[in-house]
Structure formats: structure tokens, C-alpha cells
Amino acid sequence: MSRRSLRAHVIHALIAAAALMAVPAMADDAARPPVKVKVFIAAMFEIGNNIGDRAGEFQHWYERYWRASTPIAVRGALNPVYCNADGVCGAVLGMGKVASSSSMQAILLDPQLDFSQAYYILSGVGGVPPSRGTIAEVVWATWLVDYDLGHRWAAGEVKAGEPLFMPRKGYESIRVYHLNRTLVDWALRLSAGVALKDSDAAKAYRLRYPQTAARQAPSIATGTHMTGDTFFHGPGLSAEAQSIARLYGADDYTITEMEGTAITQVIARQHGTDRVMALRGAVNFDQGNPNETTLQHLDPAPGQTAGGFAETVENIALVGSTVVDHIVADWPQWSGGVPAR
């Protein structure tokens, strides 16, 4: 046998051996049952690593539930899914409606995961109107309302004082979600005793605002999450957001976010919305104080930014985990649906 023929023979033998070794591995993957998801926790971004550095929206969840978990790669999702032995799973979906909802769709359809009885917590940070809340506050959503979809026009094109927005008729069923009130009440009751973190920087920043709600210590609240890819700021657009909530018959707008309606639409198509919860923590006000312009609020001078980011992202996980842990501990009661109060 020539040297070239010997080399070809060896290569063919190695390929055949590799193929034989792969068959059992593929069979094992096919035979492995999917993870039964009890609670899925969605975050939108992480600042760096999942552990050991400055925490974003995911790190405190990860440290609590997935330190020892092996990542599950999902084709089409921005990041892997992590699951623990109790059926608590989670992932960073990406910021904005498109990134987050496309990741959620890929995860829901992946055969490695069984979402047939899963609950969902859509978590992250947002901005709060100073008349409704304060920095480091945490808000359970009663409604998710889309801020972007509708008709808008310039202020100079209507009479002074008339609204600048009209909702897009016919789209209410996919852009406005009234979440399961019994589940919201459970979440609020289970998390009511959580002691929220606060900071000296946040306390000092609150004093720049005259509103009573803005100056209070952080608490756990409920209300409408106004979801939009547009980062709106200023008292005018805050008032518009409140008017949008009222136009749809929703509760008062209490916090901004981006992704909730889009992710919920994806979940609704597969499993309905009865088991969806949305939880947001306030890391800024949606407008400046009376002594600064909206531009100054958006682009503050050094030392003039709101404090409390680190405390807020910790508060979100502290509050949300009380619900996660209760559902998992009482799974026989929760697996068939939300129990009556």
C-alpha cells in the first residue's frame, strides 16, 4: 500500500470511528426527556458576566438559581437558557421588542424544554413618574400597554391642549394585556414582606423632586407597565403615556419598560397569558425635576445621575424570588393553574 493510500485509509477509519461514537451521543440526546419548566425568568440585559461583577438584570437571579447549572444552547435565542433541578429556568433575552420576543419564541419552541405548565416572570428595570413612585421601587404589572403602536402628530397640528396620540384600533388584543388578576394578587401578597434595599445616593437624589411619591422610601406596588422601544422623557410625554393607559381602560401608568407586550404576545400564541407576571424596578424618573430641562435630565452633569441602580436590580430578584420559591415548593397546588386566593 502506498503512503498516500495508507493515509486515506487511516482518515476513512477515523471518520467511521467518529461516526460510530456520535450515534450513541445523538441517541442519548434524543432519548433525554425535556426539562419540565415550572418557572421561567426572563431578563433583558446583563452588564458583564453572570456572576462576580457589576450586576445587571440577570445576575442576582443567576446567583440564586443557576450557579451550578449547565447552559442549554437554543438556536435562535440571543443567549443560553439555564435550568436548575427544581425546574426554575431563565435567560437573557435581549433589549427591545424584536430581540426579546424572537429569543422567547426560539426558547418556547425548543424541544429541550417543556413549557406546558410553566409560569413566567418578565423582569427588568424601568423609569417611574415622580407622581407615582420612586427610585428602587418594584412594580408588579396589572396591565401591559404598548406605547408605540398608534397615531401621533406634532403639537402644532392640533389645538392647544388636545391629545397628540390615538390608539391603533383593532390591535388592542395584541398590544394591551390585562394580566391575570388572581396571579397578580398572589405575587403581591407573597412578596409584601420583602425588605427592599436602598442607598444614600438614591435618598439624596429623591430630594431633588417635590412630589410626595418621589421622596418616599421604595415599596412594592402594582399598576400598568407602559412598554415601548421609544425611551420617552419629560412631563409632556409622561402625561401622554398616562393618557394612553386611560384610553385603553388600563390602570394608572406606574413604570416604563420596553419588552413586556412583545414577549407576552409570543407566550400568548403558545400557552396563553394566565401564567404571565411582569416585574420592573425603577432606576430613574421619567422626567426631570422642576429645576432642570428634559435635556438636562437626559444628559446630566457629573454627579447628577440617579443613585440606586445596584439596589434596584437586587430588589427585583428579592421580590420575584418569593413567588418563584412558593410556586416550586407548592407545585402540586400550582401545576394545574393559579390557585384561588
ZINOR-V337675 format. One record per backbone hydrogen bond with DSSP energy under -1.0 kcal/mol. NH is the residue of the N-H (numbers start at 1). CO is the residue of the C=O. If there is no record, write none. Layout:
# ZINOR-V337675
((NH	CO) (NH	CO))
This chain:
# ZINOR-V337675
((6	2) (7	3) (8	4) (9	5) (10	6) (11	7) (12	8) (13	9) (14	10) (15	11) (16	12) (17	13) (18	14) (19	15) (20	16) (21	17) (22	18) (23	19) (25	21) (26	22) (27	23) (28	24) (29	25) (30	26) (31	27) (32	28) (35	112) (37	114) (38	87) (39	87) (40	119) (41	89) (42	121) (43	91) (57	45) (62	58) (63	59) (64	60) (65	61) (66	62) (69	66) (72	81) (77	74) (81	72) (82	90) (84	88) (87	84) (89	39) (90	82) (91	41) (93	43) (100	96) (101	97) (102	98) (103	99) (104	100) (105	101) (106	102) (107	103) (108	104) (109	105) (113	110) (114	35) (118	115) (119	38) (120	275) (121	40) (122	277) (123	42) (124	279) (126	281) (128	284) (132	129) (133	129) (136	282) (137	134) (138	219) (139	280) (140	221) (141	278) (142	223) (144	177) (145	225) (146	175) (147	227) (151	166) (153	164) (157	154) (158	155) (162	159) (166	151) (171	168) (174	171) (175	171) (176	172) (177	144) (179	142) (184	180) (185	181) (186	182) (187	183) (188	184) (189	185) (190	186) (191	187) (194	191) (203	199) (204	200) (205	201) (206	202) (208	205) (209	206) (215	211) (221	138) (223	140) (224	252) (225	143) (226	255) (227	145) (228	257) (232	230) (234	286) (238	234) (239	235) (240	236) (241	237) (242	238) (243	239) (244	240) (245	241) (246	242) (247	243) (248	244) (249	246) (250	245) (254	224) (255	224) (256	127) (257	226) (263	259) (264	260) (265	261) (266	262) (267	263) (268	264) (269	265) (271	267) (276	273) (277	120) (279	122) (280	139) (281	124) (282	137) (283	126) (286	128) (292	289) (297	293) (298	294) (299	295) (304	301) (312	308) (313	309) (314	310) (315	311) (316	312) (317	313) (318	314) (319	315) (320	316) (321	317) (324	320) (325	321) (326	322) (327	323) (328	324) (329	325) (330	326) (331	328) (333	330) (334	330) (335	331) (337	334))
